[in-house]
Amino acid sequence: MKLINIGFGNMVNADRVITIVSPDSAPIKRLIQDAREKGALIDASYGRRTQAVLIMDSDHVILSGIALDSITGRFAQEEKEE
């Protein structure tokens, strides 16, 4: 199991992440609202503006307050180390 830091000491299992997207589009905003209503939303942004949305294979949606590029860079670095 590879854990990736998504900001503020929060970690996710890299093997369970389906995609990482920007929160700006209307479909992603609807996805976030649907996850909130289902109780499947995890807000790991610590009150900061959401800059990245992680979609997990368990249908959970995780909000992160660090930049999308930073998170994807961490995933790429983790894969390179293997």
Secondary structure, 3 states (H helix, E strand, C coil): CCEEEEECCEEEEHHHEEEEECCCCHHHHHHHHHHHHHCCEEEECCCCCCCEEEEECCCCEEEECCCHHHHHHHHHHHHHHC
